[in-house]
């Protein structure tokens, strides 16, 4: 009998997860294992998302052809629908929670307003069957599943079923990477999980193994949901700290005339250092800007009985938030030195390459800095279709460069990396800034030979 899976939240993670689950098939019969119901909020944004999904309109902008094919397939199979009706949870054999949990970013005083999160989980707990497995996939502060989520379900079960039944509850975090390998980052990637008890853990492992290629990417079980939660927060904190670390060395390399990218290539040949980051514009997106602060939230709001100190992590978050200022200050200085006009073109607005997500984007922050100082701004991004303030002047197609004093590459979209940049900029007399490793060495050499004023963040040799 086909099982039913409800995905609570159809954002960048929930939608992709829903498609992955809907495409899971029986290894023998090759028939779909699950009917998937995606559930989102009954508001304008949620209703649009749901209408798009149900009418066959791909609801997000991405360039992962495999995700698009998989979405089309589950529509053809008629085993994926979207709804705002919370009564759909009554049908669920499994529920995956993928709702946002925003952090009010204030360093060691960072906090989370848990009210909406709790209300959403109370809705699930009031609807599901007694033996439904609930998997928390949302990134949460360590201790959330055991100390916030579990009591909600336990109390609701006592009220509804008048029994000592223990809810089946697990935590397993996603490592979704929007971009060309969007779907693959779910189905062909390592998973960490844990259950509130052994039964929950076994059920979670069995379910996820039916979706994920665990033969090549075995899952890791941790002894508690709190440990699993800490695993997600810690790995994102590590990445954020790595980025902040290389930022300060990038500035140093520029000042002493060194190409930091060559230095990093030499370092990366050492296996223990092959994941060292490269300099760029800054950190953005929904994860690295907030997840490193989850330790503070955990100690302040969940455990409340001790003060946790994260001086390195907190410093990294502060450094990363200010990274766009370096590019802005550089541009301001060079505009004055070269006596250029104040027309700026920013190429790239999303938080990373090959996605249209602009949440916490460093490019958006850079654009705001120019607007605050009354520069005339134009922007372009082939992946972004969000509504932006009119003063961003988002261009549908790449504009002619010749009216701009400064052009800044901020996101390394394939569109920019594959364009004939020399042909586009031939005879351009302004300033070109590559703030995110968009141009390759061949492009840089050609531009310099044609006397284009060029500055590359992390390269002091130009």
SULRA-V570797 format. One record per backbone hydrogen bond with DSSP energy under -0.5 kcal/mol. NH is the residue of the N-H (numbers start at 1). CO is the residue of the C=O. E is the energy in kcal/mol with one decimal. If there is no record, write none. Layout:
nh = <NH,NH>
co = <CO,CO>
e = <E,E>
This chain:
nh = <3,5,6,7,8,8,9,9,15,16,17,18,19,20,21,22,23,24,26,30,33,34,35,36,36,37,38,38,39,40,43,47,48,49,50,51,52,53,54,55,56,56,57,58,62,63,65,68,69,70,71,72,73,74,75,76,77,78,79,80,81,83,86,88,89,90,91,92,93,94,95,96,97,97,98,98,104,105,106,109,110,111,114,118,119,120,121,122,123,124,125,126,127,128,129,132,133,134,135,135,136,136,137,137,138,140,144,147,148,149,150,152,153,154,155,156,157,158,159,160,161,162,162,167,168,169,170,171,172,173,174,182,185,186,187,188,189,192,193,194,196,201,202,203,204,205,206,207,208,209,210,210,211,212,213,214,217,220,221,222,222,228,229,230,231,232,233,234,235,236,237,238,239,240,241,242,243,244,245,246,247,248,249,250,251,252,253,254,255,256,257,258,260,260,262,263,264,265,266,267,268,269,269,270,271,273,274,276,283,285,290,291,293,294,297,298,299,300,301,302,302,303,304,306,308,314,315,316,317,318,319,320,321,322,322,323,323,325,326,326,327,328,329,330,331,332,333,334,335,336,337,338,339,340,344,344,345,346,347,347,348,348,351,355,356,361,365,366,367,368,369,370,371,372,373,374,375,376,377,378,379,380,381,384,392,393,395,403,404,405,406,407,408,409,409,410,410,411,413,416,417,418,419,421,424,425,426,426,428,431,432,433,434,435,435,444,445,446,447,448,449,450,451,452,453,454,455,457,459,460,460>
co = <33,35,94,37,6,96,7,39,11,12,13,14,15,16,17,18,19,21,31,26,24,24,3,34,79,5,36,81,7,83,41,43,44,45,46,47,48,49,50,51,52,53,52,56,60,354,63,64,65,66,67,68,69,70,71,72,73,74,74,74,36,38,84,85,86,87,88,89,4,4,133,6,95,135,8,96,111,103,104,106,107,104,112,114,115,116,117,118,119,120,121,122,124,124,92,129,93,168,95,133,134,170,97,135,97,138,141,143,144,144,145,148,149,150,151,152,153,154,155,156,157,157,158,165,132,167,134,194,136,192,137,179,181,183,183,184,186,173,220,171,169,197,198,199,200,201,202,203,204,205,206,207,208,208,187,212,213,191,219,193,220,224,225,226,227,228,229,230,231,232,233,234,235,236,237,238,239,240,241,242,243,244,245,246,247,248,249,250,251,252,254,253,258,458,259,259,260,261,262,263,264,265,266,267,269,270,271,273,320,359,287,287,290,291,293,294,295,296,297,297,298,298,299,299,306,310,311,312,313,314,315,316,317,318,319,319,320,322,322,323,323,324,325,326,327,328,329,330,331,332,333,334,335,335,342,376,406,378,345,408,346,380,357,352,61,358,361,362,363,364,365,366,367,368,369,371,370,342,375,344,393,346,395,381,389,390,379,400,401,343,343,431,345,407,433,347,408,347,411,413,413,414,415,419,420,421,422,423,425,405,453,407,455,409,433,440,441,442,443,444,445,446,448,447,430,452,432,434,456,258,458>
e = <-1.6,-3.0,-2.6,-2.2,-0.6,-2.9,-0.9,-2.9,-2.4,-0.6,-2.7,-2.4,-2.1,-2.3,-2.6,-2.4,-1.3,-1.3,-2.8,-2.1,-2.5,-0.5,-2.8,-0.5,-3.2,-2.7,-0.5,-2.9,-3.1,-2.0,-1.6,-3.1,-2.1,-2.2,-2.4,-2.8,-2.5,-2.4,-2.6,-1.6,-0.6,-1.0,-2.5,-0.7,-0.7,-0.7,-1.0,-1.8,-2.4,-2.4,-2.4,-2.2,-2.3,-2.2,-1.6,-2.1,-2.4,-0.6,-1.9,-0.5,-2.2,-2.7,-0.8,-1.8,-1.7,-1.7,-1.7,-1.2,-3.1,-1.7,-2.6,-2.8,-0.5,-2.9,-2.9,-0.7,-3.3,-1.1,-0.8,-2.4,-1.9,-1.3,-1.0,-3.0,-2.5,-2.3,-2.0,-2.6,-1.8,-1.7,-2.9,-1.7,-1.6,-2.4,-0.6,-1.4,-2.1,-2.4,-3.3,-0.5,-0.6,-3.0,-2.0,-0.8,-1.1,-0.5,-2.0,-2.6,-2.4,-2.5,-2.8,-1.2,-2.0,-2.9,-2.6,-2.0,-2.6,-2.0,-1.9,-2.6,-3.0,-0.6,-0.9,-0.5,-0.7,-0.8,-2.6,-2.7,-1.9,-0.5,-0.8,-1.4,-1.9,-1.9,-2.1,-2.4,-0.5,-0.5,-2.3,-1.7,-2.9,-2.3,-2.6,-2.2,-2.5,-2.6,-2.3,-2.3,-2.8,-2.0,-0.8,-1.2,-1.4,-2.8,-3.2,-2.1,-1.9,-3.1,-0.5,-2.5,-0.5,-1.8,-2.6,-2.3,-1.9,-1.5,-1.9,-2.9,-2.2,-1.8,-1.9,-2.3,-1.7,-2.2,-2.2,-2.3,-2.0,-2.0,-2.3,-1.8,-1.5,-1.2,-1.0,-2.1,-1.8,-1.7,-2.5,-2.1,-1.8,-1.6,-1.0,-2.8,-1.0,-2.5,-0.6,-1.5,-2.7,-2.1,-1.8,-2.1,-2.9,-0.6,-0.6,-2.1,-0.7,-2.6,-1.1,-1.5,-0.7,-1.8,-1.3,-3.2,-2.0,-2.0,-1.7,-2.7,-2.3,-2.6,-2.9,-0.7,-1.4,-2.6,-1.3,-0.5,-0.5,-3.0,-1.9,-2.3,-2.1,-2.0,-2.6,-2.8,-2.0,-0.9,-0.9,-0.5,-1.0,-1.1,-0.6,-1.4,-0.9,-2.4,-3.0,-2.1,-2.5,-2.6,-2.2,-2.4,-2.6,-1.6,-2.3,-2.7,-0.6,-2.1,-0.6,-3.1,-2.2,-2.4,-0.6,-3.1,-0.9,-2.8,-2.8,-1.0,-0.8,-1.8,-1.7,-2.2,-2.5,-2.3,-1.6,-1.7,-2.3,-2.5,-1.2,-1.8,-2.5,-1.7,-0.6,-2.4,-1.8,-1.9,-0.5,-0.6,-2.2,-1.7,-3.3,-0.5,-1.7,-1.7,-1.9,-2.8,-2.9,-0.5,-3.0,-2.5,-0.6,-1.3,-1.7,-0.7,-2.2,-2.3,-0.6,-1.7,-2.1,-2.1,-0.8,-0.5,-2.8,-2.7,-3.1,-2.9,-2.8,-2.5,-0.7,-2.4,-2.5,-2.2,-2.5,-2.4,-2.4,-1.3,-1.7,-2.5,-0.7,-0.8,-2.2,-2.5,-2.2,-2.7,-0.6>
